[in-house]
Structure formats: structure tokens, C-alpha cells
């Protein structure tokens, strides 16, 4: 069994002008070595329509042998950050003509599943036949390597309408994985890739080819279904399996701040030290990263240490545990190739809009592609303020902050 750690992050590719962004939101990480349990279930205990998360799910991630396979559940969205009535950053709503429907974050009744909010579809489909649907999602959110499918907790309304997860594969072929909402109350639903149906994208091979991007969630009218209702959805999760999960850095085995080099540009403070942060009710060692920018363009603080990605470097998934400070700064992975050259500048960024422990990841194939330069080492992280070129109106980075780095892992997508 393993862990569940809250996360909210943005993922973007190599920094360049114009900047191209992909949305990547990761919220809980649960890792289990071996295949004794079903992916993503992680000991959920349910009775009478209510489910509870056992204490072990908020413990620190269980150490995994480098040679061991691992099943991971990476929750893409838990809907806790948006304001009531709103949507996660980067999500929007579209609907077919004549549909009176909305999709937004609302409070949910106590369930023991995640937090206090969920996504609500409140819909009325027009009379008569024909297509009728409402869709919400990020449009193009990168999914992790090792993907076997998606899952979500859904409060059904027994309407008989169809709820689908929609994705696009590496060739631009579009797929949806449908389920008929023929139940009431909360239920965990699996959307396996084996059940994916082609919906567009031109004449391809008809087979889901990884890596994937997540388009969103669509509620559509089904023949003979009730035309009006309300459906809630929570904890949208990517279910993954890695043939090997290697630990690149683990502060529990020694924080070793002297091995991390702190450098700064147009900044006042860059300091790495041994720290301790409460996790699962008790102090846990972590690398403390203090920073302060001058507020001028081009400011950056870097904390670097060369960590070899090993033989699975091509196409792997990099995972890091980060205690955020809510600073609205970019936390960016630094990567190098086998010749020691930095790849793509600061290669992947996450907007630190959270406080507390969360887990972020990036699939290297999404960054560099199968034939592009291959990352060979994780060099560290940079903390950079949001700039006007990021096109994030209303987002302003704090001048100073304090992050903590937990474990850094690398999963083989092979």
C-alpha cells in the first residue's frame, strides 16, 4: 500500500517564445508495489454509500525498491482550489445548441471521499431527439506515462445519460470512454483505455497510442434517458503502472543540503538547508528551500544537484513531492542530457498556488518527444516569478517564500 498526497500543478513544455502551455493537474499520489490490489483503490472503505479514506493514505509515500513494479493513482483534479461556481484554472464549458446546462464547482455532502467540493453538472436537455451534450475540461492536459485508464468518483442521478472521459493520443486521434449513469449516489467508476471509442481526429489506426492528453468530461443525452438531472463528480484520476520506480532523492535517508548548490539571478536570498515538516501528524525530514526575488524581470533562484535518471531515462515519468508556500511562483524542473547540457532551458513548470504537501509529475515524452533530445539527469529546480508573457491575468508572485522538497522518483514507462 502507499500514499496519497495532495497536488495542484501546471505543466508546460520547454520555455520559448511564444510560450506553449499544457495543463497538468495532479492531486493525490498512491503507490503500491506489486499487483496484489487493483489500481487506485488503495484501501478505500465504503458502506451505505459513504466512503472513508484510511489513515495510511495520508502517510508518506512508501519506499519502493528500484527493481519493483509499481501501480500509481495520480488524481488529475480534486476541485478543491476553484471558488464555488467556478472551474479549475484552464477549464471551460461548451454545450450543444438548445441545452440549458451548467458545470461548476459546488460543495458536496460529507462523503469521506476527498475534500468538500466536487464538479456539478446541472442540465436540462431539449425535447425531441438529436445530439445534446455539455462538456467541460482543460482541453489539452498532459497525462502521465504508464497510463492504463482513468477513474472518478461520481454521484449518479439514475438518468441513463452517458458520461464520458475524452482524450487525444499522440497522433491526434480523439477517443472517449463512456459510461451509462444508471445508478444513484456516490460510486467509483473506472474508465479503462480498453473501452475507448474513436470520435475523430482523422484516419488513424483506431488504437489509443500513448502519450495522451486529457480533453475533459462530456455528459450527453442517451436514447430513452431522463432529460433533466444533476450529477456530481470528484477525484478525476489517472491509473498508471510502471515497470520500475526508482528513488532519486529521499530526505529520510539524509537531507544532505551541502550537496545542493543554490544560485540566484536578480534575487536576494537562495538558501538550501535541512528542514522538517509535519506529515501524517509527525515531523518528516525535507530539503528546505528559502528564496527571495528582487521583483525585477529575469529574476530566478536555482537549487541544483545532479541526479542520474538511470537506464529508463528515455520516456520515463519524473515525480516529486513538494511542500508549497502559496507564492504563485513557477517551480520548474531542470534537466540535462548525457553531455551535461541543459534541455529546453527550464523544462517544465508548476504554478505553486498551494500550501502544504502535494505531488507533481511530468512524462518526459510530452516534453521532448520520442526522437528529441533525451534527458539523462534531474539537475534540480528553479523558482521563477510569473511574468506578463505567461498570460496569467490576476496572478502575481510573492517576493519571497519557502518550499520543501521531499522524495524525487522516476518511473519507467516501458
C-alpha positions as CSV (number, residue, x, y, z in Angstrom):
1,X,0.0,0.0,0.0
2,X,1.2,3.5,-0.2
3,X,0.4,7.2,-0.1
4,X,-1.9,9.9,-1.1
5,X,-0.5,13.4,-1.3
6,X,-2.4,16.5,-2.5
7,X,-1.2,18.3,-5.6
8,X,-2.1,21.2,-7.8
9,X,0.3,22.0,-10.7
10,X,0.7,23.3,-14.1
11,X,2.8,21.5,-16.6
12,X,4.4,23.2,-19.6
13,X,6.9,22.3,-22.2
14,X,10.3,23.9,-22.9
15,X,10.2,27.6,-22.3
16,X,10.4,29.5,-25.6
17,X,8.6,32.4,-27.3
18,X,5.8,32.1,-27.9
19,X,5.2,30.0,-24.8
20,X,3.2,26.9,-25.3
21,X,1.4,25.6,-22.2
22,X,-0.2,22.3,-21.3
23,X,-2.4,22.0,-18.3
24,X,-1.4,19.3,-15.9
25,X,-3.1,19.0,-12.6
26,X,-2.0,16.2,-10.2
27,X,-3.6,15.8,-6.8
28,X,-3.2,12.5,-5.0
29,X,-0.4,10.0,-5.4
30,X,-0.9,6.4,-4.2
31,X,1.8,3.9,-4.9
32,X,1.8,0.2,-4.3
33,X,4.5,-2.2,-5.3
34,X,3.4,-5.5,-7.0
35,X,0.0,-6.2,-8.3
36,X,-1.9,-7.7,-5.3
37,X,-4.5,-4.9,-5.3
38,X,-6.5,-3.1,-8.0
39,X,-5.0,0.2,-9.2
40,X,-6.3,3.2,-7.4
41,X,-8.4,1.5,-4.8
42,X,-5.7,2.0,-2.1
43,X,-7.8,0.6,0.7
44,X,-10.9,2.8,0.3
45,X,-13.6,1.6,2.7
46,X,-17.2,2.0,1.7
47,X,-20.6,1.2,3.3
48,X,-24.1,2.6,2.8
49,X,-23.0,5.0,0.0
50,X,-20.3,6.6,2.2
51,X,-16.6,6.0,1.8
52,X,-13.7,6.7,4.2
53,X,-10.0,7.0,3.5
54,X,-7.9,5.0,5.9
55,X,-5.1,6.8,7.7
56,X,-2.4,5.1,5.7
57,X,-3.5,7.1,2.6
58,X,-2.2,10.3,4.1
59,X,1.1,8.8,5.2
60,X,4.4,9.5,3.4
61,X,4.9,7.6,0.2
62,X,6.1,4.0,0.9
63,X,9.7,3.4,-0.1
64,X,9.9,1.3,-3.3
65,X,12.8,-0.9,-4.4
66,X,14.3,0.3,-7.7
67,X,13.6,-3.0,-9.3
68,X,10.0,-3.2,-8.2
69,X,7.0,-2.5,-10.4
70,X,4.5,0.0,-9.0
71,X,0.9,0.9,-9.6
72,X,0.2,4.6,-9.1
73,X,-3.0,6.6,-8.9
74,X,-2.5,10.2,-9.9
75,X,-5.5,12.4,-9.4
76,X,-5.7,15.0,-12.1
77,X,-8.3,17.2,-10.4
78,X,-9.9,17.2,-6.9
79,X,-11.9,20.5,-7.5
80,X,-10.8,22.0,-4.1
81,X,-9.0,25.1,-5.4
82,X,-11.7,26.8,-7.5
83,X,-14.2,29.2,-6.0
84,X,-17.8,27.9,-5.7
85,X,-19.5,28.1,-9.1
86,X,-16.1,28.3,-10.9
87,X,-13.8,25.9,-12.6
88,X,-10.2,24.8,-12.3
89,X,-7.7,27.1,-14.0
90,X,-7.7,26.5,-17.7
91,X,-11.1,24.7,-17.8
92,X,-14.1,25.9,-19.8
93,X,-17.6,24.8,-20.6
94,X,-19.2,24.2,-24.0
95,X,-22.6,22.8,-24.9
96,X,-24.7,21.9,-27.9
97,X,-27.5,24.1,-29.2
98,X,-30.6,24.3,-27.1
99,X,-29.0,22.7,-24.0
100,X,-29.6,24.5,-20.7
101,X,-26.7,23.2,-18.7
102,X,-24.0,24.4,-16.4
103,X,-20.8,22.8,-15.0
104,X,-19.1,24.3,-12.0
105,X,-17.6,23.5,-8.6
106,X,-20.1,23.2,-5.7
107,X,-20.0,22.0,-2.1
108,X,-20.8,18.3,-1.6
109,X,-22.3,16.5,1.3
110,X,-19.7,14.8,3.7
111,X,-18.7,11.5,2.0
112,X,-15.1,10.8,3.2
113,X,-14.1,11.0,-0.5
114,X,-11.5,13.8,-0.9
115,X,-12.4,17.2,0.3
116,X,-15.5,19.4,0.5
117,X,-16.1,20.3,-3.2
118,X,-17.0,18.5,-6.4
119,X,-17.8,19.3,-10.0
120,X,-21.6,19.5,-10.7
121,X,-23.4,19.1,-14.0
122,X,-26.8,20.7,-13.7
123,X,-28.6,20.0,-17.0
124,X,-31.8,20.1,-19.0
125,X,-31.7,18.6,-22.5
126,X,-34.2,19.9,-25.1
127,X,-37.2,17.8,-26.0
128,X,-37.0,15.6,-29.1
129,X,-34.2,13.6,-30.4
130,X,-30.8,14.6,-31.7
131,X,-27.5,15.2,-30.1
132,X,-27.5,17.1,-26.8
133,X,-24.4,17.5,-24.6
134,X,-22.4,19.6,-22.2
135,X,-18.6,19.4,-21.9
136,X,-16.0,20.8,-19.5
137,X,-12.3,20.3,-19.2
138,X,-8.8,21.7,-19.7
139,X,-8.7,21.0,-23.5
140,X,-5.2,19.6,-23.5
141,X,-3.8,18.4,-20.2
142,X,-0.8,16.1,-20.4
143,X,-1.3,12.7,-18.8
144,X,1.4,10.6,-17.1
145,X,3.3,7.7,-18.6
146,X,2.2,4.1,-17.9
147,X,-1.5,5.1,-18.3
148,X,-4.0,2.3,-18.2
149,X,-7.1,4.3,-17.9
150,X,-8.9,7.0,-15.8
151,X,-11.3,6.8,-12.8
152,X,-13.5,9.1,-10.9
153,X,-16.0,9.2,-8.0
154,X,-19.4,10.0,-9.4
155,X,-22.8,10.8,-7.7
156,X,-25.2,9.4,-10.3
157,X,-28.8,10.5,-10.8
158,X,-30.2,7.3,-12.4
159,X,-31.0,9.3,-15.6
160,X,-29.5,6.8,-18.0
161,X,-27.5,9.6,-19.8
162,X,-23.9,9.0,-20.8
163,X,-20.8,10.4,-19.1
164,X,-17.5,10.2,-21.0
165,X,-13.9,10.9,-20.4
166,X,-12.4,12.3,-23.6
167,X,-8.7,12.1,-24.6
168,X,-6.4,12.6,-27.6
169,X,-3.5,10.3,-28.4
170,X,0.0,11.2,-29.8
171,X,-1.3,11.0,-33.4
172,X,-4.1,13.5,-32.7
173,X,-6.8,10.8,-32.8
174,X,-9.7,11.5,-30.4
175,X,-11.2,9.0,-28.1
176,X,-13.9,8.9,-25.5
177,X,-14.5,6.3,-22.7
178,X,-18.3,6.2,-21.9
179,X,-20.3,5.0,-19.0
180,X,-24.1,5.0,-18.7
181,X,-25.3,6.8,-15.5
182,X,-27.8,4.2,-14.3
183,X,-27.2,4.5,-10.6
184,X,-27.8,7.0,-7.8
185,X,-25.4,8.0,-5.0
186,X,-21.6,8.0,-5.0
187,X,-19.7,5.3,-6.8
188,X,-16.1,4.9,-8.0
189,X,-16.2,4.4,-11.8
190,X,-13.3,3.1,-13.9
191,X,-12.7,4.3,-17.5
192,X,-10.3,1.7,-18.9
193,X,-8.4,2.5,-22.2
194,X,-9.6,-0.8,-23.4
195,X,-13.1,0.7,-23.6
196,X,-12.1,3.7,-25.6
197,X,-14.1,4.6,-28.7
198,X,-12.8,6.7,-31.6
199,X,-14.7,10.0,-32.0
200,X,-12.5,11.9,-34.5
201,X,-9.0,13.1,-35.4
202,X,-8.8,11.8,-39.0
203,X,-7.9,8.4,-40.4
204,X,-5.5,7.0,-37.9
205,X,-5.1,3.4,-36.6
206,X,-8.1,3.3,-34.3
207,X,-6.0,2.4,-31.3
208,X,-5.1,4.6,-28.3
209,X,-1.4,5.4,-28.7
210,X,0.4,7.0,-25.6
211,X,1.3,9.6,-24.6
212,X,-2.2,11.1,-24.1
213,X,-3.7,14.5,-23.3
214,X,-6.9,14.8,-21.4
215,X,-9.6,16.9,-23.1
216,X,-12.3,16.8,-20.5
217,X,-15.6,15.3,-19.4
218,X,-18.8,15.2,-21.5
219,X,-22.3,14.5,-20.4
220,X,-24.5,13.5,-23.4
221,X,-28.2,12.5,-23.8
222,X,-28.8,8.8,-24.3
223,X,-31.8,7.3,-26.0
224,X,-34.7,6.8,-23.6
225,X,-32.8,8.7,-20.8
226,X,-34.3,11.3,-18.4
227,X,-33.7,14.8,-19.9
228,X,-33.1,16.7,-16.7
229,X,-30.9,16.0,-13.7
230,X,-27.8,16.7,-11.6
231,X,-24.6,14.7,-11.5
232,X,-21.6,15.3,-9.2
233,X,-18.0,14.2,-10.0
234,X,-14.8,14.2,-7.9
235,X,-11.2,12.9,-7.9
236,X,-10.6,12.5,-11.6
237,X,-7.6,10.1,-11.6
238,X,-5.0,8.6,-14.0
239,X,-4.4,5.0,-13.2
240,X,-0.8,4.0,-14.1
241,X,1.6,1.2,-13.8
242,X,5.4,1.5,-14.0
243,X,7.8,-1.5,-14.6
244,X,10.3,0.2,-12.3
245,X,10.1,3.1,-9.8
246,X,13.5,4.4,-8.8
247,X,14.1,6.7,-5.9
248,X,16.4,9.5,-7.0
249,X,16.3,11.5,-3.7
250,X,14.9,10.7,-0.3
251,X,15.5,13.1,2.6
252,X,14.5,10.3,5.0
253,X,17.9,8.7,4.1
254,X,19.7,12.0,4.7
255,X,18.7,15.6,3.6
256,X,22.3,16.5,2.7
257,X,21.8,20.2,1.9
258,X,25.5,20.6,1.3
259,X,25.1,18.6,-1.9
260,X,22.7,21.2,-3.3
261,X,24.0,24.3,-4.9
262,X,22.0,27.5,-4.5
263,X,22.4,30.2,-7.2
264,X,20.4,33.4,-7.8
265,X,19.8,36.0,-10.5
266,X,18.3,39.4,-9.6
267,X,17.4,37.9,-6.2
268,X,18.4,38.4,-2.6
269,X,18.1,35.0,-1.0
270,X,18.8,31.5,-2.2
271,X,19.4,29.0,0.7
272,X,19.1,25.2,1.0
273,X,19.1,23.7,4.4
274,X,17.9,20.6,6.4
275,X,14.3,21.1,7.4
276,X,11.4,19.2,8.9
277,X,7.7,19.5,8.0
278,X,4.7,17.7,9.6
279,X,3.3,14.9,7.5
280,X,0.7,12.5,8.7
281,X,0.8,14.0,12.2
282,X,4.5,13.8,12.8
283,X,7.7,15.7,11.7
284,X,9.3,14.4,8.4
285,X,12.7,15.5,7.1
286,X,12.8,17.6,3.9
287,X,15.1,19.9,2.0
288,X,14.2,23.4,3.0
289,X,14.5,25.9,0.1
290,X,14.3,29.6,1.0
291,X,14.2,32.2,-1.7
292,X,13.6,36.0,-2.3
293,X,13.4,37.8,-5.6
294,X,14.2,41.5,-6.2
295,X,11.0,41.9,-8.2
296,X,12.8,42.7,-11.4
297,X,12.4,40.9,-14.8
298,X,14.6,37.9,-15.2
299,X,14.7,37.1,-11.5
300,X,15.3,33.4,-10.7
301,X,16.6,31.2,-7.9
302,X,18.0,27.7,-8.7
303,X,18.7,24.8,-6.4
304,X,20.8,22.2,-8.3
305,X,22.2,18.7,-7.7
306,X,22.8,16.2,-10.5
307,X,20.7,13.1,-10.0
308,X,21.1,10.4,-12.7
309,X,17.8,9.1,-14.2
310,X,19.3,5.7,-14.9
311,X,18.7,3.3,-17.8
312,X,15.0,4.2,-18.0
313,X,15.7,7.9,-18.8
314,X,14.1,7.9,-22.3
315,X,10.3,8.2,-21.9
316,X,10.1,8.0,-18.1
317,X,7.9,9.9,-15.7
318,X,9.5,12.3,-13.1
319,X,7.6,12.6,-9.8
320,X,8.4,15.0,-6.9
321,X,6.9,15.6,-3.5
322,X,6.8,19.4,-2.8
323,X,5.5,21.3,0.2
324,X,4.2,24.5,-1.4
325,X,4.1,28.1,0.1
326,X,1.2,29.5,-1.9
327,X,3.6,32.0,-3.5
328,X,2.2,31.8,-7.1
329,X,5.7,31.3,-8.3
330,X,6.8,28.9,-11.1
331,X,8.5,25.8,-9.7
332,X,10.5,24.5,-12.6
333,X,12.3,21.2,-13.2
334,X,15.8,21.4,-14.5
335,X,17.0,18.6,-16.8
336,X,20.3,17.8,-18.5
337,X,21.3,15.4,-21.3
338,X,24.1,12.8,-21.2
339,X,26.6,15.5,-22.3
340,X,25.7,17.8,-19.4
341,X,23.7,20.2,-21.5
342,X,20.6,21.7,-20.0
343,X,17.5,20.7,-22.0
344,X,14.9,23.2,-23.0
345,X,16.0,25.9,-20.5
346,X,13.8,25.4,-17.5
347,X,11.9,22.5,-18.9
348,X,8.7,22.0,-17.0
349,X,6.8,24.4,-14.7
350,X,4.2,24.2,-12.0
351,X,2.4,27.1,-10.6
352,X,2.8,27.0,-6.8
353,X,-0.8,28.0,-5.8
354,X,-1.0,25.6,-2.9
355,X,0.2,25.4,0.7
356,X,1.2,22.0,2.2
357,X,2.3,18.7,0.7
358,X,1.5,17.9,-2.9
359,X,3.0,15.8,-5.7
360,X,3.9,16.9,-9.2
361,X,4.9,14.9,-12.2
362,X,5.9,15.1,-15.9
363,X,6.1,12.5,-18.6
364,X,9.4,13.1,-20.5
365,X,7.8,12.1,-23.8
366,X,5.5,15.0,-23.5
367,X,8.4,17.4,-23.1
368,X,10.8,16.1,-25.7
369,X,9.1,13.5,-27.9
370,X,10.4,10.1,-28.8
371,X,13.1,11.3,-31.2
372,X,14.1,14.5,-29.5
373,X,17.0,15.1,-27.0
374,X,16.9,12.6,-24.2
375,X,17.1,13.8,-20.6
376,X,19.7,11.9,-18.6
377,X,19.7,13.7,-15.3
378,X,17.4,15.7,-13.0
379,X,19.5,18.7,-12.2
380,X,17.2,20.3,-9.6
381,X,14.6,23.0,-9.5
382,X,14.2,26.8,-10.1
383,X,11.8,29.3,-8.6
384,X,10.8,32.0,-11.0
385,X,8.2,34.7,-10.7
386,X,5.2,34.8,-13.1
387,X,5.8,37.4,-15.9
388,X,3.4,39.2,-18.3
389,X,4.4,36.9,-21.1
390,X,2.8,34.0,-19.2
391,X,-0.6,35.4,-19.9
392,X,-2.0,34.8,-16.4
393,X,-4.1,37.9,-15.6
394,X,-4.5,38.5,-11.9
395,X,-1.7,36.1,-10.9
396,X,1.1,37.8,-9.0
397,X,4.1,36.1,-7.4
398,X,5.2,36.8,-3.9
399,X,8.7,38.4,-3.5
400,X,9.8,35.7,-1.0
401,X,8.9,32.2,0.0
402,X,9.9,28.9,1.5
403,X,9.5,25.5,-0.2
404,X,10.3,22.0,1.0
405,X,11.3,19.1,-1.3
406,X,10.5,15.5,-0.3
407,X,11.2,12.5,-2.5
408,X,12.1,12.6,-6.1
409,X,11.1,9.4,-8.1
410,X,11.4,8.2,-11.6
411,X,9.0,5.7,-13.2
412,X,9.8,3.7,-16.3
413,X,7.1,3.9,-18.9
414,X,8.3,0.7,-20.6
